Amino acid sequence: MKKLNIYISRQIFVGFLLVTFSLMSILWLTQSLRFVELVTNKGLPLSLFIKMTSCLMPRLFSLLSPISVFVAVLFVYNRMLSDRELVVMQSAGISPWQNARPAIYFGLAMSVFGLYVNNFAIPDAEKAFADLEWQGEFTTLQNGLTVFITAHEKDGSVQGVLINDERDPKAKVTVSAEHGVIIYTEKGPRLIMINGVRQEIDNKSGQFSSLSFDRYSIDFGTTSSGKKRDDSARSKTLTELFDAGS
């Protein structure tokens, strides 16, 4: 009986892997098309493209795994029925419950694994994706706020920084700097720029002002409405959601 359970479980597991891989490959391709422009037009490194699209995998897996389990179980038992394997097992005194036991256990195991994916893997992937967005050379962070970075260095510093800020309808601000560094605080990323110029145009009067600086910092952790960048519930674990509600 133990060998029989292992045999059926192996068939279900192999079918589950094949179905999951096929469906995830199709959805990964459709989802990754929106990042192709970043590679072709905006100079996004291929390695960063792969990392960003890989962060989509946990979310896709949580959506597809129940379908894959159902298809794999249905296919395996239908094949065993057509090959008369189930008839032979029943003739040998094996009950339908004993035949169904591997599928039930496999479904329970995948349910437990799905809880882990939804409560830990997906929030971690969402946070990693938000951090990877900062490594793109041209990023629209919020409505009216765009950052252009010429190059990223291995030590974490950046070269050739240009920020265009049109969040305030009364004024348009442009900040440029020779180099800078991105640091991460509890409130979100902060860009510290060195040796640059801050230019502002008053939209009402048309008055132009310019200020040269040796050191200037800007915090991107909150939006103009005061919400943090990672305010999405998908980027929070179950513990963080409970803490937020208390």
RODO-2510 file (C-alpha; in nm, 4 decimals, decimal comma):
residues 246
     n   res          X          Y          Z
     1     m     0,0000     0,0000     0,0000
     2     k     0,2853     0,2349     0,0759
     3     k     0,4352     0,1776    -0,2684
     4     l     0,0958     0,2425    -0,4252
     5     n     0,0604     0,5771    -0,2430
     6     i     0,4116     0,6768    -0,3496
     7     y     0,3351     0,5810    -0,7098
     8     i     0,0161     0,7888    -0,7283
     9     s     0,1728     1,0818    -0,5399
    10     r     0,4694     1,0874    -0,7775
    11     q     0,2378     1,0948    -1,0783
    12     i     0,0372     1,3832    -0,9305
    13     f     0,3523     1,5750    -0,8363
    14     v     0,5034     1,5428    -1,1849
    15     g     0,1757     1,6495    -1,3458
    16     f     0,1510     1,9432    -1,1061
    17     l     0,5014     2,0619    -1,1973
    18     l     0,4346     2,0357    -1,5711
    19     v     0,1034     2,2226    -1,5549
    20     t     0,2366     2,4893    -1,3199
    21     f     0,5492     2,5484    -1,5272
    22     s     0,3473     2,5773    -1,8485
    23     l     0,0910     2,8199    -1,7079
    24     m     0,3477     3,0301    -1,5241
    25     s     0,5631     3,0547    -1,8369
    26     i     0,2687     3,1897    -2,0359
    27     l     0,1666     3,4406    -1,7697
    28     w     0,5282     3,5407    -1,7058
    29     l     0,5659     3,6187    -2,0743
    30     t     0,2530     3,8328    -2,0847
    31     q     0,3425     4,0155    -1,7625
    32     s     0,7053     4,0756    -1,8602
    33     l     0,6082     4,2475    -2,1866
    34     r     0,5418     4,5686    -1,9941
    35     f     0,9083     4,5713    -1,8868
    36     v     1,0497     4,5228    -2,2374
    37     e     1,0279     4,8970    -2,3054
    38     l     1,2519     4,9609    -2,0058
    39     v     1,5201     4,7404    -2,1637
    40     t     1,4941     4,8637    -2,5210
    41     n     1,4256     5,2338    -2,4710
    42     k     1,5429     5,3246    -2,1218
    43     g     1,8572     5,1171    -2,0854
    44     l     1,7438     4,8827    -1,8074
    45     p     2,0096     4,6114    -1,7557
    46     l     1,9003     4,2605    -1,8546
    47     s     1,9945     4,1242    -1,5123
    48     l     1,7687     4,3795    -1,3428
    49     f     1,4887     4,2931    -1,5879
    50     i     1,5149     3,9265    -1,4889
    51     k     1,5119     4,0121    -1,1181
    52     m     1,2052     4,2358    -1,1511
    53     t     1,0061     3,9800    -1,3491
    54     s     1,1119     3,7042    -1,1068
    55     c     0,9420     3,8986    -0,8275
    56     l     0,6134     3,8279    -1,0056
    57     m     0,6503     3,4507    -0,9641
    58     p     0,5154     3,4096    -0,6077
    59     r     0,1993     3,5999    -0,6931
    60     l     0,1478     3,3972    -1,0110
    61     f     0,2115     3,0737    -0,8242
    62     s    -0,0531     3,1529    -0,5627
    63     l    -0,3070     3,2085    -0,8405
    64     l    -0,2174     2,9057    -1,0503
    65     s    -0,1333     2,6369    -0,7944
    66     p    -0,4980     2,5442    -0,7112
    67     i    -0,5732     2,5101    -1,0827
    68     s    -0,2591     2,3036    -1,1364
    69     v    -0,3445     2,0675    -0,8499
    70     f    -0,6958     2,0142    -0,9863
    71     v    -0,5732     1,9498    -1,3418
    72     a    -0,2942     1,7163    -1,2259
    73     v    -0,5253     1,5071    -1,0041
    74     l    -0,7924     1,4899    -1,2729
    75     f    -0,5407     1,3861    -1,5382
    76     v    -0,3685     1,1187    -1,3250
    77     y    -0,6877     0,9462    -1,2109
    78     n    -0,8435     0,9691    -1,5552
    79     r    -0,5332     0,8064    -1,7056
    80     m    -0,5369     0,5340    -1,4395
    81     l    -0,9028     0,4719    -1,5154
    82     s    -0,8472     0,4479    -1,8913
    83     d    -0,5478     0,2132    -1,8369
    84     r    -0,7615    -0,0079    -1,6092
    85     e    -0,5251     0,0487    -1,3184
    86     l    -0,8072     0,1525    -1,0868
    87     v    -1,0059    -0,1571    -1,1863
    88     v    -0,7126    -0,3784    -1,0952
    89     m    -0,6682    -0,1980    -0,7631
    90     q    -1,0339    -0,2385    -0,6746
    91     s    -1,0166    -0,6064    -0,7690
    92     a    -0,7236    -0,6402    -0,5294
    93     g    -0,9417    -0,5081    -0,2455
    94     i    -0,8164    -0,1471    -0,2415
    95     s    -1,1000     0,0882    -0,1508
    96     p    -1,1739     0,4186    -0,3308
    97     w    -1,0698     0,6045    -0,0116
    98     q    -0,7290     0,4400    -0,0221
    99     n    -0,6929     0,5356    -0,3888
   100     a    -0,7917     0,8955    -0,3160
   101     r    -0,5640     0,9302    -0,0131
   102     p    -0,2533     1,0490    -0,2103
   103     a    -0,4550     1,3250    -0,3822
   104     i    -0,6042     1,4402    -0,0504
   105     y    -0,2661     1,4511     0,1202
   106     f    -0,1112     1,6321    -0,1738
   107     g    -0,3911     1,8901    -0,1693
   108     l    -0,3451     1,9489     0,2037
   109     a     0,0313     1,9880     0,1592
   110     m    -0,0188     2,2427    -0,1181
   111     s    -0,2705     2,4309     0,0977
   112     v    -0,0121     2,4685     0,3731
   113     f     0,2525     2,5747     0,1219
   114     g     0,0050     2,8226    -0,0279
   115     l    -0,0384     2,9839     0,3145
   116     y     0,3373     3,0333     0,3336
   117     v     0,3508     3,1832    -0,0167
   118     n     0,0655     3,4272     0,0487
   119     n     0,1826     3,5385     0,3919
   120     f     0,5592     3,5488     0,3458
   121     a     0,6837     3,4931    -0,0103
   122     i     0,4515     3,7436    -0,1803
   123     p     0,5152     4,0305     0,0688
   124     d     0,8910     3,9744     0,0401
   125     a     0,8675     3,9744    -0,3393
   126     e     0,6595     4,2943    -0,3407
   127     k     0,9162     4,4702    -0,1190
   128     a     1,2025     4,3453    -0,3362
   129     f     1,0213     4,4662    -0,6494
   130     a     0,9705     4,8119    -0,4984
   131     d     1,3416     4,8308    -0,4154
   132     l     1,4421     4,7136    -0,7643
   133     e     1,2359     4,9923    -0,9213
   134     w     1,4918     5,2349    -0,7779
   135     q     1,7668     5,0665    -0,9764
   136     g     1,6052     5,1617    -1,3049
   137     e     1,7719     5,4517    -1,4803
   138     f     1,4459     5,6373    -1,5489
   139     t     1,1651     5,5998    -1,2983
   140     t     0,8316     5,7722    -1,2514
   141     l     0,7899     5,7470    -0,8762
   142     q     0,4647     5,9379    -0,8319
   143     n     0,2325     6,1489    -1,0430
   144     g     0,4443     6,4443    -1,1500
   145     l     0,7685     6,3154    -0,9961
   146     t     1,0313     6,1653    -1,2264
   147     v     1,3911     6,0675    -1,1536
   148     f     1,6654     6,0067    -1,4108
   149     i     1,9956     5,8482    -1,3086
   150     t     2,2797     5,8096    -1,5550
   151     a     2,4718     5,5299    -1,3828
   152     h     2,4730     5,3170    -1,0689
   153     e     2,8041     5,2336    -0,9024
   154     k     2,8841     4,9124    -0,7139
   155     d     2,9255     5,1006    -0,3856
   156     g     2,5643     5,2202    -0,4022
   157     s     2,6357     5,5715    -0,5290
   158     v     2,4782     5,7176    -0,8423
   159     q     2,6076     5,9490    -1,1116
   160     g     2,4256     6,2140    -1,3122
   161     v     2,1029     6,2726    -1,1186
   162     l     1,8097     6,4674    -1,2629
   163     i     1,4787     6,5136    -1,0799
   164     n     1,1696     6,6723    -1,2295
   165     d     0,9063     6,7583    -0,9682
   166     e     0,5670     6,8861    -1,0857
   167     r     0,3594     6,7667    -0,7902
   168     d     0,2946     7,1237    -0,6774
   169     p     0,0629     7,2886    -0,9341
   170     k     0,2009     7,6299    -0,8351
   171     a     0,5632     7,5585    -0,9270
   172     k     0,7848     7,3300    -1,1312
   173     v     1,1128     7,2204    -0,9720
   174     t     1,4134     7,0650    -1,1445
   175     v     1,7099     6,9378    -0,9442
   176     s     2,0331     6,8138    -1,1032
   177     a     2,3506     6,6904    -0,9376
   178     e     2,6825     6,5415    -1,0396
   179     h     2,6507     6,2442    -0,8093
   180     g     2,4732     6,1213    -0,5006
   181     v     2,3787     5,8187    -0,2944
   182     i     2,0512     5,6416    -0,2152
   183     i     1,9934     5,5409     0,1448
   184     y     1,6950     5,3539     0,2857
   185     t     1,5212     5,4763     0,5971
   186     e     1,2138     5,3613     0,7864
   187     k     1,0094     5,6108     0,5867
   188     g     1,1481     5,4912     0,2534
   189     p     1,4327     5,5760     0,0124
   190     r     1,6157     5,9063     0,0424
   191     l     1,8422     6,0526    -0,2235
   192     i     2,1356     6,2643    -0,1078
   193     m     2,2806     6,4718    -0,3928
   194     i     2,6188     6,6466    -0,4025
   195     n     2,7289     6,9432    -0,6148
   196     g     2,4145     7,0358    -0,7994
   197     v     2,1595     7,3003    -0,8910
   198     r     1,7966     7,3430    -0,7892
   199     q     1,5832     7,5412    -1,0342
   200     e     1,2241     7,6495    -0,9804
   201     i     0,9676     7,8202    -1,2033
   202     d     0,6586     7,9830    -1,0572
   203     n     0,3735     7,8764    -1,2867
   204     k     0,1644     8,1818    -1,2007
   205     s     0,4184     8,4634    -1,2287
   206     g     0,6725     8,2891    -1,4505
   207     q     0,9509     8,3885    -1,2119
   208     f     1,2624     8,1737    -1,2332
   209     s     1,4993     8,1033    -0,9429
   210     s     1,8162     7,8989    -0,9251
   211     l     2,0131     7,7723    -0,6254
   212     s     2,3491     7,5960    -0,6292
   213     f     2,4182     7,3529    -0,3483
   214     d     2,6984     7,1368    -0,2149
   215     r     2,4641     6,8899    -0,0499
   216     y     2,0903     6,8429    -0,0932
   217     s     1,8591     6,5577     0,0095
   218     i     1,5088     6,4628    -0,0927
   219     d     1,2895     6,1965     0,0659
   220     f     1,0828     5,9776    -0,1673
   221     g     0,9360     5,7596     0,1042
   222     t     0,5977     5,9341     0,1107
   223     t     0,3663     6,0555    -0,1595
   224     s     0,2147     6,4011    -0,1745
   225     s    -0,0852     6,2610     0,0169
   226     g     0,1346     6,1366     0,2971
   227     k     0,1189     5,7653     0,2198
   228     k     0,4310     5,5579     0,2290
   229     r     0,5661     5,3922    -0,0810
   230     d     0,5079     5,0429     0,0547
   231     d     0,1538     5,1148     0,1758
   232     s     0,0169     4,8292    -0,0355
   233     a    -0,1318     4,5456     0,1696
   234     r     0,0376     4,2927    -0,0585
   235     s     0,3790     4,4038     0,0665
   236     k     0,2901     4,3355     0,4306
   237     t     0,3098     4,0032     0,6102
   238     l     0,0207     3,8681     0,8157
   239     t     0,1898     3,9861     1,1364
   240     e     0,2330     4,3393     0,9974
   241     l    -0,1328     4,3501     0,8918
   242     f    -0,2456     4,2483     1,2411
   243     d    -0,0145     4,5101     1,3954
   244     a    -0,1517     4,7776     1,1605
   245     g    -0,5070     4,6990     1,2648
   246     s    -0,4357     4,7095     1,6360
***
